[in-house]
Amino acid sequence: MKNSWIIGLLLALIGLLPLASTAQQVAISDFMVKENLSQNGKLAIIATDSLEKTNNTIQGNYRFTINGFEQDLKFSDGVAVTSNPIASSTFVYFKHKSGQKDIGKLFFLRVTEKGITPYKISGMLLLIIPLLILYIAYKFKRFLITLLILAIIYFYLNYSKGLDVRELIESSILGIKNLI
């Protein structure tokens, strides 16, 4: 009877051992990109918390998508180094799927002789710049239409009514002098 208790206890412990060895990885909630400390042209991806402080509990392999290519990055104390060096300035998109949440960031990596400087590009900026260009083009179109109408009126007055550019400029200068 005593031996059956011991055998039962050992079987229960043996059954629970695989569960203890398959611990779940800590999820990466955010990350930032910097140049590797050795300045060898490689990037360091640093796992951070919501306050942008390094999360040192991140250990092991995590899957990242870098410009569409999937890579397993090995994190040690919250820092992983990419395998390929950056040779010239470029845009790079980093994406990581953490449980239910996708984290994606676009960076412009400027390469100089001093090293790599990453500039984060906001998603809102990618929406605002094209809208601003369209707005300027719309306003410029209206300006061009107004300029075309004024040119047609000028040519009409110039050819049929005898208006000359010198007289127009002289009239404007006299009008400004009268105001002063």
C-alpha positions as a LaTeX table, in Angstrom:
\begin{tabular}{lrrr}
\hline
Residue & $x$ (\AA) & $y$ (\AA) & $z$ (\AA) \\
\hline
Met1 & 0.00 & 0.00 & 0.00 \\
Lys2 & 2.81 & 2.35 & 0.90 \\
Asn3 & 4.58 & 1.56 & $-2.38$ \\
Ser4 & 1.45 & 2.24 & $-4.42$ \\
Trp5 & 1.28 & 5.79 & $-3.00$ \\
Ile6 & 4.88 & 6.41 & $-3.92$ \\
Ile7 & 4.40 & 4.96 & $-7.41$ \\
Gly8 & 1.24 & 7.08 & $-7.90$ \\
Leu9 & 3.05 & 10.21 & $-6.75$ \\
Leu10 & 5.98 & 9.51 & $-9.10$ \\
Leu11 & 3.60 & 8.92 & $-12.04$ \\
Ala12 & 1.81 & 12.21 & $-11.29$ \\
Leu13 & 5.13 & 14.09 & $-11.18$ \\
Ile14 & 6.27 & 12.45 & $-14.42$ \\
Gly15 & 2.98 & 13.48 & $-16.03$ \\
Leu16 & 3.41 & 17.10 & $-14.88$ \\
Leu17 & 7.07 & 17.45 & $-15.92$ \\
Pro18 & 6.38 & 18.10 & $-19.64$ \\
Leu19 & 3.97 & 20.90 & $-18.68$ \\
Ala20 & 6.63 & 22.65 & $-16.61$ \\
Ser21 & 9.21 & 22.46 & $-19.39$ \\
Thr22 & 6.86 & 24.03 & $-22.00$ \\
Ala23 & 6.63 & 27.45 & $-20.42$ \\
Gln24 & 4.94 & 30.10 & $-22.50$ \\
Gln25 & 7.10 & 32.89 & $-23.94$ \\
Val26 & 6.61 & 36.44 & $-22.74$ \\
Ala27 & 4.90 & 38.52 & $-25.44$ \\
Ile28 & 6.63 & 41.53 & $-26.99$ \\
Ser29 & 4.32 & 44.51 & $-26.46$ \\
Asp30 & 6.45 & 47.03 & $-28.39$ \\
Phe31 & 9.91 & 47.41 & $-29.87$ \\
Met32 & 12.36 & 50.00 & $-31.10$ \\
Val33 & 15.17 & 49.83 & $-33.64$ \\
Lys34 & 18.71 & 51.11 & $-33.11$ \\
Glu35 & 22.12 & 50.45 & $-34.59$ \\
Asn36 & 23.99 & 47.53 & $-33.05$ \\
Leu37 & 26.56 & 48.62 & $-30.45$ \\
Ser38 & 29.43 & 47.10 & $-32.45$ \\
Gln39 & 28.51 & 49.41 & $-35.38$ \\
Asn40 & 28.91 & 46.62 & $-37.92$ \\
Gly41 & 26.00 & 47.80 & $-40.07$ \\
Lys42 & 23.51 & 45.52 & $-38.35$ \\
Leu43 & 20.39 & 46.62 & $-36.51$ \\
Ala44 & 19.43 & 45.88 & $-32.93$ \\
Ile45 & 15.74 & 45.33 & $-32.20$ \\
Ile46 & 15.01 & 46.16 & $-28.57$ \\
Ala47 & 11.85 & 44.84 & $-26.92$ \\
Thr48 & 10.25 & 47.59 & $-24.84$ \\
Asp49 & 7.26 & 48.06 & $-22.59$ \\
Ser50 & 4.60 & 50.76 & $-22.93$ \\
Leu51 & 6.95 & 53.39 & $-21.42$ \\
Glu52 & 9.68 & 52.56 & $-23.99$ \\
Lys53 & 11.96 & 50.98 & $-21.38$ \\
Thr54 & 13.84 & 47.82 & $-22.31$ \\
Asn55 & 11.98 & 44.64 & $-21.34$ \\
Asn56 & 14.82 & 42.39 & $-20.12$ \\
Thr57 & 12.51 & 39.41 & $-19.60$ \\
Ile58 & 12.28 & 38.74 & $-23.33$ \\
Gln59 & 14.37 & 35.64 & $-24.08$ \\
Gly60 & 14.32 & 33.17 & $-26.97$ \\
Asn61 & 13.31 & 33.21 & $-30.62$ \\
Tyr62 & 10.59 & 35.51 & $-31.94$ \\
Arg63 & 9.37 & 35.75 & $-35.53$ \\
Phe64 & 9.63 & 39.15 & $-37.21$ \\
Thr65 & 8.77 & 40.14 & $-40.76$ \\
Ile66 & 11.34 & 42.56 & $-42.17$ \\
Asn67 & 10.34 & 44.06 & $-45.54$ \\
Gly68 & 8.22 & 41.00 & $-46.28$ \\
Phe69 & 10.86 & 38.42 & $-45.33$ \\
Glu70 & 10.25 & 36.37 & $-42.18$ \\
Gln71 & 13.14 & 35.97 & $-39.78$ \\
Asp72 & 13.47 & 34.32 & $-36.41$ \\
Leu73 & 15.35 & 36.73 & $-34.17$ \\
Lys74 & 17.04 & 35.43 & $-31.06$ \\
Phe75 & 16.41 & 37.75 & $-28.12$ \\
Ser76 & 18.73 & 37.85 & $-25.16$ \\
Asp77 & 17.91 & 40.26 & $-22.32$ \\
Gly78 & 15.35 & 41.97 & $-24.58$ \\
Val79 & 17.74 & 42.65 & $-27.49$ \\
Ala80 & 18.09 & 40.87 & $-30.84$ \\
Val81 & 20.44 & 41.61 & $-33.73$ \\
Thr82 & 19.43 & 41.20 & $-37.38$ \\
Ser83 & 21.55 & 38.86 & $-39.45$ \\
Asn84 & 22.03 & 41.05 & $-42.54$ \\
Pro85 & 23.97 & 44.34 & $-42.47$ \\
Ile86 & 22.53 & 47.53 & $-44.00$ \\
Ala87 & 24.75 & 48.80 & $-46.83$ \\
Ser88 & 22.94 & 51.98 & $-47.87$ \\
Ser89 & 20.10 & 54.24 & $-46.79$ \\
Thr90 & 16.74 & 52.54 & $-47.21$ \\
Phe91 & 13.19 & 52.19 & $-45.94$ \\
Val92 & 12.55 & 49.16 & $-43.74$ \\
Tyr93 & 9.21 & 47.86 & $-42.42$ \\
Phe94 & 9.34 & 45.74 & $-39.24$ \\
Lys95 & 6.33 & 43.68 & $-38.22$ \\
His96 & 5.77 & 41.33 & $-35.29$ \\
Lys97 & 2.65 & 39.39 & $-34.43$ \\
Ser98 & 2.29 & 39.16 & $-30.69$ \\
Gly99 & $-0.71$ & 37.02 & $-29.78$ \\
Gln100 & $-3.78$ & 38.91 & $-30.99$ \\
Lys101 & $-1.89$ & 42.13 & $-31.67$ \\
Asp102 & 0.19 & 43.05 & $-34.74$ \\
Ile103 & 2.98 & 45.58 & $-34.24$ \\
Gly104 & 4.32 & 47.21 & $-37.39$ \\
Lys105 & 6.70 & 50.14 & $-37.77$ \\
Leu106 & 8.22 & 51.84 & $-40.81$ \\
Phe107 & 11.71 & 53.31 & $-40.53$ \\
Phe108 & 14.01 & 55.23 & $-42.80$ \\
Leu109 & 17.54 & 54.05 & $-42.10$ \\
Arg110 & 20.13 & 56.71 & $-42.97$ \\
Val111 & 23.59 & 55.26 & $-43.41$ \\
Thr112 & 26.59 & 57.57 & $-43.00$ \\
Glu113 & 30.23 & 56.99 & $-42.11$ \\
Lys114 & 29.27 & 57.59 & $-38.47$ \\
Gly115 & 26.77 & 54.73 & $-38.54$ \\
Ile116 & 23.08 & 54.04 & $-39.03$ \\
Thr117 & 20.45 & 56.49 & $-37.85$ \\
Pro118 & 16.87 & 55.15 & $-37.84$ \\
Tyr119 & 13.98 & 57.62 & $-38.30$ \\
Lys120 & 10.52 & 56.32 & $-37.44$ \\
Ile121 & 7.85 & 57.29 & $-39.96$ \\
Ser122 & 4.37 & 57.76 & $-38.55$ \\
Gly123 & 1.40 & 56.12 & $-40.25$ \\
Met124 & $-0.54$ & 59.38 & $-40.06$ \\
Leu125 & 2.24 & 61.10 & $-41.97$ \\
Leu126 & 1.72 & 58.61 & $-44.79$ \\
Leu127 & $-1.90$ & 59.77 & $-45.03$ \\
Ile128 & $-1.40$ & 63.50 & $-44.51$ \\
Ile129 & 1.33 & 64.06 & $-47.14$ \\
Pro130 & $-0.65$ & 62.71 & $-50.14$ \\
Leu131 & $-3.76$ & 64.60 & $-49.01$ \\
Leu132 & $-1.71$ & 67.80 & $-48.72$ \\
Ile133 & $-0.28$ & 67.28 & $-52.21$ \\
Leu134 & $-3.77$ & 66.74 & $-53.62$ \\
Tyr135 & $-5.01$ & 69.89 & $-51.86$ \\
Ile136 & $-2.13$ & 71.97 & $-53.25$ \\
Ala137 & $-2.72$ & 70.55 & $-56.74$ \\
Tyr138 & $-6.43$ & 71.44 & $-56.45$ \\
Lys139 & $-5.62$ & 74.98 & $-55.35$ \\
Phe140 & $-2.92$ & 75.29 & $-58.03$ \\
Lys141 & $-5.44$ & 74.14 & $-60.64$ \\
Arg142 & $-7.80$ & 76.91 & $-59.56$ \\
Phe143 & $-4.88$ & 79.35 & $-59.64$ \\
Leu144 & $-3.97$ & 78.23 & $-63.16$ \\
Ile145 & $-7.58$ & 78.63 & $-64.31$ \\
Thr146 & $-7.67$ & 82.15 & $-62.83$ \\
Leu147 & $-4.31$ & 82.96 & $-64.44$ \\
Leu148 & $-5.57$ & 81.66 & $-67.80$ \\
Ile149 & $-8.74$ & 83.80 & $-67.56$ \\
Leu150 & $-6.65$ & 86.89 & $-66.68$ \\
Ala151 & $-4.30$ & 86.18 & $-69.63$ \\
Ile152 & $-7.26$ & 85.91 & $-72.01$ \\
Ile153 & $-8.67$ & 89.23 & $-70.69$ \\
Tyr154 & $-5.22$ & 90.85 & $-71.01$ \\
Phe155 & $-4.75$ & 89.69 & $-74.61$ \\
Tyr156 & $-8.26$ & 90.86 & $-75.48$ \\
Leu157 & $-7.62$ & 94.29 & $-73.98$ \\
Asn158 & $-4.12$ & 94.41 & $-75.47$ \\
Tyr159 & $-5.13$ & 93.69 & $-79.06$ \\
Ser160 & $-8.57$ & 95.23 & $-79.29$ \\
Lys161 & $-8.47$ & 98.07 & $-76.78$ \\
Gly162 & $-4.80$ & 99.16 & $-76.98$ \\
Leu163 & $-3.71$ & 98.29 & $-73.39$ \\
Asp164 & 0.07 & 98.02 & $-73.05$ \\
Val165 & 2.07 & 96.27 & $-70.30$ \\
Arg166 & 4.15 & 99.42 & $-69.66$ \\
Glu167 & 0.98 & 101.42 & $-69.07$ \\
Leu168 & $-0.39$ & 98.72 & $-66.75$ \\
Ile169 & 2.82 & 98.69 & $-64.65$ \\
Glu170 & 3.05 & 102.48 & $-64.61$ \\
Ser171 & $-0.55$ & 102.72 & $-63.47$ \\
Ser172 & 0.14 & 100.26 & $-60.65$ \\
Ile173 & 3.24 & 102.16 & $-59.52$ \\
Leu174 & 1.34 & 105.46 & $-59.49$ \\
Gly175 & $-1.44$ & 103.85 & $-57.48$ \\
Ile176 & 1.06 & 102.65 & $-54.88$ \\
Lys177 & 2.72 & 106.11 & $-54.72$ \\
Asn178 & $-0.67$ & 107.71 & $-54.11$ \\
Leu179 & $-1.24$ & 105.41 & $-51.15$ \\
Ile180 & 2.07 & 106.42 & $-49.57$ \\
\hline
\end{tabular}
